[in-house]
Amino acid sequence: MGLLTEVVLPLALAFIMFALGLGLTFDDFARVARRPRDFIVGALSQILLLPAVAFVIVSLWSLPPELALGVMIIAAAPGGVTSNILTAFARGDVALSISLTAVISLLSVVTIPLVVVFAYGQFMGGDVGADVSVAKTAISVFVIVTFPALLGLLLRHSAEGIALRFEPLARRISTWLFALVLAGAIYQERSNILEYLTQAGLVTLVLNVVMMALAYLIARLFASGIRQRVAISIECGLQNGTLAIAVATLLFGGGLVTVPAATYSVLMFATALVFIAFLRRRVPLQQTASETA
């Protein structure tokens, strides 16, 4: 497992984040300043509400400490490119979805270490600093998440033609890498997979459904329209499973801690498709000028 966890997994995640960066422009970040209300609602829902909901659920649920920690790790992960694609299918505000993915992915260098260290102390006990620290986690996240995404963003800005030609291939490669990472996490725990799925499957399903519903209701109260509700709820339901598996593997050696991220990554697509089918009947086809700006 040394080569897989220490080389292949970090490189796979770094490439996935690089591909995400290729799809970003500086205007995606400027859009946050132009339309702050919807972004703030979405960002607070994902950065604060999602880990809080996860913590309440795992505190009430009878779970092994490693599974509880794994649930918190997937809750701390930002959204991925898939959330942008499915937001488009659901007729949501794609620009808002991209802005949330971009900014929260970069902020994860701070948010993930804080959530992980807190969760480790709550569920694993012992001396947190001896095993995992904010600084160690932040450095790991920066190297395999923030830096590659910034590199892709800078390439898109400085050599847009090259970036646009390479981006479709990079996205396809990212899809395959995600599938391989997910398969690797499942294969690693193959002897206990049915038991772990029984333990982690229901709790991650509950987290996913509850969070999408809560995000939609909160967005209904505070966001500017139906398309923004759609984008925020999907962004809060589709997490970057590759990143969660990588963090669990790099910091804790994989094993049981990776199982919630693996089960969540599979289940979230099923629930998202059901949610999208529900939403598409309520969202009009035409798109307002403000949403495409």
N, C-alpha and C positions, 0 to 999 in steps of 0.2 A: 504493500500500500504506500510505501515511501515515495516512489516516483509519481504515483497518481496524485497523492495529496499535496506534495511539495512542489511539483512542477506542472503536471498536466492540468489539474483543477485551477490553479491560479492563472495559468496562461489562457485557459478557455474563458474564464470570467473576464479577464482583461480584454480579450478580443471582443467579447460580447458588449462590454462597455465602450470600447473603441467604436464599434459599429453603431451603438446608440449615439455617440458623439458626432459621427458623420451625418446623422439625420438632424442635427441641431444647428441653429443659427443664433447669432447674438440677438436677433429680433425676438426669439422665443423668451429670452430673459427680459428684454425691454417691455414685452407685452405685459409682464407682471406689474410693472410700474404704471402702465396705461390703464389696466383693469384690475386693481388690487383686490377688490371685494371678493370676487369669485375665487381668486387664487388663495387668499387668506383662509376662506372657508374650507377649501380642499386641503390646504397644507396643514391646518390645525387638526382637521379630521384624521389625516393620515399620520402625522408626526406625534400627536398627543392622544387622540381618542382611540386609535387602533391599538397601541400598546396597552392603554388603560383597560380597554374592553378585554383584551387577551389576558391581562393580569387577573381581572375579576373572574373570568371563566376558568382559568387553570387553578386559581385559588379555591374555587368551589368544587372543582372536579377532582376526583381521586386519581392522580397520575404519578408515575415514577418521576423523581426530580429531573432526570435527563429529558424526559418528554416535555415536562413543563418548561424547562429552559429552551428546548427546541421550538416550542410554540411561541415563546417570546422573541426568539430570533427571527422567525418568519414575520411576526408582527412588526418588527423593527425595520424590515427590508423596505426599500422604496418600490414604487411600481416599475414595471418593465415596458419594453417596446410593445408587447402584446396588448397592453391596456390601451395604447394609442390606436392600434388597429381595430380592436373590438369597440372602442368608442365611436369610430367611424361607422362600423356596421350598425351600431345602435342609434345612429343619427345624433350623436352628442357633439359637444363642442370640442373638436379635435385639437384646436389651438390651445385651449385650456389644459387638456390632457397632456399635451407635449410639454407645456410650461411646467406643470406639476411634476412630471417624470424627470425633466431636466434638473430643476432646482433641487428637488428632494433627493435625487441621486447624488448631487454634489454635497448637499448637507449631511448625507449619511455618514460622512467621515466623522461627524460629531454625534449624530443621533444614535447610530448603531452602537458605538462603544458605551454610551451612557445607559442604554436599555440593557445591553448584554451584561455589563458589570452589575447593574442593579438586580437583574434576574438571577445571575449567578449567586449573589449574596443571599437572595431570598429563598432559592430552591435547592442550591447545592450546599450551602452552609460553609463553615470553615473560613480560612483566611483568603479573602478574594484576591488580595494583592499578590499572594504567592503563586497563583495560577493564571490569573488574567487581570489585566489592568486597562484603564481607559487609554493610556498612551500606546500600549502594545496593539490594542484593537484598532485605534485610530490610524496608526502607521500601516497596518495590514489593509484596512479599508482604503486608505489613500492610494497605496501602491497598486492595488488590483481593481479599484473602482473609479476614484476621482481622477487620478492622473490619466488613465487611458481615455476616459470620457472627454477630458479637456484636450487631449491630443487630437481626438477625432474632431472636436469642435474647431480647433485651430487649423487643422487641415482643411476642413470645409470652408473656413474663412479665407485662407491664404491660397488655396488651389481648388476652387469650387468645382471646376470641370472634372478634375481627377476624382474628387470626392463623390460627385454625383454619379459618375460612371461606376465607381467601385461599390457604392452603397448597396445596390440590390444584391450583389454577390455576397457582400459582408452580412447582410441580413439573413440570407439563406444559410450561410455557414454558421451564423449565430443560432439559428433554429436547430441545426443538427448538433451543435455543441451542447445546447440546452438539453436536448433529448439524451445525449450521451452522458452528461453529468447526472441527470435524473436516473437513467438506467444504472449507472455506476453506484449511486447511493442505494438503490433498491437491491442490486446484486450483492453489495457488501453485507446487507442484512438478510439475505435470501433465506437462511435457515430459520429465521424468526419472523418472516415478513407477515404471515397471517396474524400472528399474535400482536405484532406492532400495529398493523393496520386496524385491528380491532380496538386497540388502545388509543391510537392517535387519529384514526380516520374520522370518528364521530366528533371529537373535540375540534378538529380543524374545520370540519364542515360547518359546525355551529358557529365558530368564529367567523368564517367567511360569509355565511348568510346573514348573521346578526350585524356584521360590520357594514355590508352593502346596504342593508335596510336602514340602519341608523344614519349612515352617510347621506342616503337619499332623503330621509326625513329632515336632517339638519340643513341640507342644501335647499330643500323646499322652503324652509323658514328664512334662510339668509342669502341664498344665491340669487342671481338675477333672472333666471329663466329655466325652462324645462331642459334645454340642451346642456346647461351647466350642471344641473342635477345629475343628468346621465353621466357626464364626464367625471364628476367628483365621486359618485358611487362606484363606478367601474374602477377608477384609480385606487380607491380604498379596498377593493376586493381582489384585484390582480397584483400580487406581489412578485418581486424578483426572486423566484425560487432558486435560481443558480447562485445568487449572492448569498442567500440564507444557508444553502448547503455548503458553500465555500467557507463562510464564517464558522459554521459548526464544525467543519472538518479541520480547518487550519488551527482553530483555537482549542478544540476539545477532542481532536483525533477521530472525528466522525462517530460511527456507532449509533446508539439510540438517539443522540441529540439531532441527527440529521433526518430522522424519520418524519417529524411533523412537516418539515419543509417539503419533503418528497410527496407526502400524502396531500398536502395543501396544493402543491403545484399541479397535481392531477385533478383534484376535485374542483379547483377554482374555474377551470375551463367549462366543466359541465354546468356549474351554477351560473356562470356568466352567460352561457348560451341561452339558458332558460330565462334569465333576467333580460337579456337582449330581446328575445322573442316577445316578452311582456312589454318592454319599452317601445319597440318599433310601432306598436299600434297606437301609441300616445304621442309620438313625436312627429310633427309635420315634415313633409319632404323638403320644403323650401328652407333655405338657410338665410338668416338675416345678414346684412352687410357687416354689422358689428362683430359677428362671430367669425367671419372670414378675414377680418382685418388683423 
